[in-house]
């Protein structure tokens, strides 16, 4: 399987504060990879540095390569990035209202996405827009509507249609359904999965919801404090987690437990840049010892591994 | 069960909101937010209300808390019909029934110190607000005593929600209404706040009305649940039953749309979330 996205040693920092450190990540063609973590874990910054939309004073280092793009994406100038964005890489954001232009009709926005990259002629762009709306199960009349006339779920479907307009090789979704109701979420998730399957696109799916990621993705990376602390196939990570943070996260989200009290992770996620040195999770970890002051080595391969001095499940492996 | 007194009784509650007129010739259109809602919450019960945005659950809460007036119907709280009472006779309700809201940032005054925020319900009701009581409350919700000197923005989301809970508990209420209290929180913090609410309800013998869009959270917290859709209650029952064997088509759709780890690991895909028989 050829790799569509290859990220090596990605670090993001603002002034002297490290926000993301040393992230390695590959997504193959047609593969669906999840990135999970709580707020402040650096998952959105990772996505923004891939698509080159970091805020001005935030700096990325390392390497990001996308199949079909001849150059390095980290540090590429805006002119080159704007040719990549929307054609090779597309992104669906959490807030469907801010992602759409409130002064343009939906049809014009969809057509613009194709015209800007000249993937369609002026004449066929509008027909393409109707096709895209059909794809996300919106009626053809939507083409004349303005964003404010649509509900949140309908807007998010328009954003998805926009993202798929040029058949991108990589689709990034950043919490696409967090603001939606569950029944609408079910529809949008299904459309996302079907959209990438039909195009054999790679999907990088960012969420804090473990159940959603388990339903949508095949492989998952767990982020905490700007680092990838564990990665592996969904079935493995969610049944036999090795990193103590993953273990805690799973226990805390298990609402099926018969026990009235839920298992918790002590403390709260520290603000950005205030994570402890060494293992980023050590100040909240029940198993932490002195050795955790040193940064744990990555154990295992890139597709299945973890970074923990005291991994869970040692006894039964 | 018949001996347990009723804490909240809602009878055939209707709330219509007139919308602004769009034409001189036609009457103003009306939004039917609640169309005949009836429910009964026993004392000491943990009662959940589930529904998606726009189903009327917040309107229902506001009327139960006498923050809004019903168009018709009755709300009886601890034996007193509050629907037609003037504000000055609602004092008993303001002490006995307290609310925790979803967004802990917008429901806490950014210019007040935490100790003043927590003492405010006491001051408003004319009780002496002792520092002792505030320290007690901070301890109850798991915050350190020096938290009282700080401002809301100095706390994380989970801690702010603890402050909201401390404020709600200040006048020693018997009924606690929580409107989506954990929807804005991270998973690890959500578990902490749910545990806290659960412990306090047990310790202080509270009646809990818990509103959420998330049926799995309600299932964990509540004994009984009412499912709302389009201003009506479509199904009421014990949470475990409603979750395991939903009767109404809307509840069935809602339950099947919830992604769970168990189902996903058993091989469920996104198309399984869409209930069968829906226009695909």
Interface residues (C-beta under 8 A of the other chain):
Chain A: X38 X39 X181 X182 X183 X184 X185 X186 X187 X189 X190 X192 X193 X194 X208 X209 X210 X211 X212 X214 X215 X216 X234 X235 X238 X239 X248 X249 X250 X252 X253 X254 X255 X256 X257 X260 X261 X262 X263 X264 X265 X268 X269
Chain B: X52 X53 X156 X158 X159 X186 X187 X188 X189 X190 X191 X192 X194 X195 X198 X199 X213 X214 X215 X216 X217 X219 X220 X253 X254 X256 X257 X258 X259 X260 X261 X262 X263 X264 X265 X268 X269 X270 X271 X273 X274
